[in-house]
Amino acid sequence: MNNKFLKIFQEETSADFKNIPKIDYKEWPVEWKTIYFKKYSRLPKINFSGKKKIKFSLEEALKNRRSVRDFKKESISLSALGTILFYAGGIVEKQNNDWNKSRRFYPSGGARFPLEIYPIVLKEDKDIGEGIYHYNIKENNLDVLFTKKEIIKEIYPWIIDQDMIINASVLLIVSAVFQRNMTKYQNRGIRYVFLEAGHLGQNVYLLSTALGLKCCAIGGFDDNGLNGLLDFNKEESAIYAFALGR
């Protein structure tokens, strides 16, 4: 382990909680209470064709969860993809019709919700073609960023030593908008981003298992390559990925 890097990370993201003043919720700045949603308003949308019923018990899903790298080179349905996206990272409810009091299927430090999800469809299905999409969490649909045959050729160079994606159906890219956390928690918020990604990731695994699909988390990718492909600004970066398939 690079002890120098570890020391820098601990120092830069530490917090002196004993000396942090407690602020009543009513006095919080607006930025601390605002939940931000990313969407591509001018781009076409794809609505999900109903959620699939999940018949697995939680116990079965936990016991059967595995990282699987051997895929069949087949597509998965739009409804299956929509089910995973909704129950992994969608909105459970909102209080008094207030988006700033909405709740999701995983915990988020301070309800900052810094994560975004970009499904890259590698095997087209009858309702969705190959291409790059963004999960519009607020509207629970897909923003169509662009579609292209053999999209794998655009993605493969940036996924390091992970040939499994050649046969995978979908690659989920999870990004983080770090400023959403850092506005409230400063550098300490960086830690919370990665904790949150882990919560979301377990949801993806369990849902894939329950739907009879396979999943494998990926941490080996070229950050700059993926960020460029997805046209991220400096505030957003890819931090996690999942290969899904049959």
N, C-alpha and C positions, 0 to 999 in steps of 0.2 A: 504493500500500500504506500502511496505517496504521502508521507506524513506532512510534508509541507503544504500540499493541497488541502488535506484534511484540516490542518490547523487554520488555514486561511478561511475555509468554508465555515468552520465553527465560529471563528471570530467575527466574520462578516454577517453571519445570520443569527448570532446570539441576541438575547434580549435580557435586559436587567429588569425583570418583572417587579422586583421590590420597589423600584423607583419610578414605575410607570403610574401616573395618577389615574384613578378610576373616574370615568366620565359617564354620567347618566345618559341612558339611551336617548332621551328627549333632546340632549345637547349635542348629539353626534352630528358631524358635518354631513351634508346631503350625500356626498360621495361615499360615505361609509354605509349608507342605507339604500343605495341605488344598485339594483342588479342589472347588469348590462347584457344585452342579447345581440349577437351578431347575425345579420342576414344580408342577403344580396337582393335588394328589392326589385331591381330591374331585370333580373335573370328569370328564366322559366322555372316552374316548380313541378315537382312530381309528388302527388298525394299517395299515401299508402293505402293499399286495398284491403283494409281490415287487419286486425291483429290475430295472430295464430293463438289457439288455446294451448296453454302450457299444462301438460298432464303430469309431469314429474313432480314429486314432492321435493322440498328443499333438501331433505336427507339424501334422496337419490342423486340429486344434482351435485351435492357436495362430495359424495362417495365416488361418483363417476367422472368428476372433473379431471381432465388430463390435458397436457400440452401435446398436441398431435401435429406432426409435420408431413404426414402422408395423405395428400388430398387426391380426389378422383378426377380433377379437371372438369367439374360440372358446375353449373350455375346454382344459385340459391334464389328463391322467390323474393319478390319485392315485399310481400307480406311478412316473410321470415326476417328480412333485413329490418323492416320497420318495427317489428316486435322487439328485436334486439336493441335497436336504437332508443325506442321509447322507454322500455323498462330498465335499460342500463343507464341512460342519461337524460330521460325526459322529465316532464313536470308532473308530479303527483297531484298537486292542488295549489290554489292560490287563495289567500284569505281576503274576503271582502272585495273580490275582483281586482286586487292590487298585485301587479306583477312583482313589486318589490317585497312582497310577502309570500312569494311562491316557494314551493318545496319540491325537491327532486328525489330520485330513488337512491341517492348516496349522500353522505355527509360532506359538507363543505365548511372549512374554517371561516367563521364570521359570515357565512352565506355570501361569499364573494363570487363563487362559481366562475373560476378563470378558464375552464376547459371548453374547447370546441372539438367537434368530431367531423372528420372528412372521410366518408366512404369512397373508396376507389373500386369500382366494379370491374373486375378482370375477366369475368365470364358473363356475357350478356344473357338475360332471361327475356321472356316474352313481354314483360312490362317495364324493363329497364335495360338500357344499353351500356356498353363499356364506356367508362369515362370517370370523371372526378366530380364529386358532389359534396355539398355541405349540409349537415343536419341542422335544419332551422328548428331549434329547440322550442321557441315561442309558438310557432305555428304547427309544429310536429309534421313537417314535410321536408322534402329535399330541394335545395337550391341547385340547379344544374350549372356547374361551373364550365365544363366543356365535355363533349363526348367525342370519342375517337376509337376506331378499331385498333386492336393490338396495343392498347394503352400500356400493356406490360412493358413494352419497349421504352416508354418514358419513365417508368417507375424502377425497373430492374437495376439500372446503374447506381441508384442511390440506396438500395437495400443491400447491406454488406453480408456476403456469404450466406444468403438465405434463399437457396434455390427452391424451397418449398412454395414460394409465392408464384412460381410458374404455373402450378396446378391449382392454386387457391382460387376461390370464387370471388372473394372480396378482401381488400386490405383496408382496415380502419386506421386512419391516422388521427391521433389525439394531439391537439396542440394546446398551448397555454398562452393566455394573454396576461403576462405577469403583473402588469400595472394594476389590474383589478385587485390583486392581493396587496401589492406593495403600497398602494395609496393609503391603506389602513394600517398594515403591519410592517411597512418598510422592508428591509432585507429579510426579516424573519418570515415574511410571507412566502418567500421562495420555497422554504421547507414545506409549507402547507400545500403548495401546488402539487408537489410530488406525492405527498400523502394522499391527496384527493385523486390523483391519477390511479393510484393503487386501488382505491375504493371502486372507482368506475371499472377498472380492469377486471376485478373479481366478478362484477355484475355481468360483464361480457362473457366471461368464461362459463358462469353458471347458466345463463340464458342459452348459450350455444349448446351446452350439454343437454339441457331440458328439451331443446328443439331437435335433437338428434343430429346436430352439426358438430364440426370439430373446430378447435381454436388453438392458436399458439401466439403468445406474446412475443414481440420483437423489440429489442433495444438497440440492435446493431444497424444503424443507418447513418447516412451522410446528412447532417443537420442542414448545412447550407444548400445542398442539392434539393432536399425536400422542401425547404422553406422557399427556395426560388421557384420550384415547380408549382407550389400552391400560392405563389405571389404574396407572401406574408410581408408585412412591414416589420420594422425593428422591434415592435412591442410584442409580436407573436412568434412562437417557435414550436416546431414539432418536438414532442418529448416522448412519445410512446406509439406503438403500432401493434395491430393484431391481424393475423392471417385467419380468415374464416373459410370454411368449405365443407364438402361432404367427405 
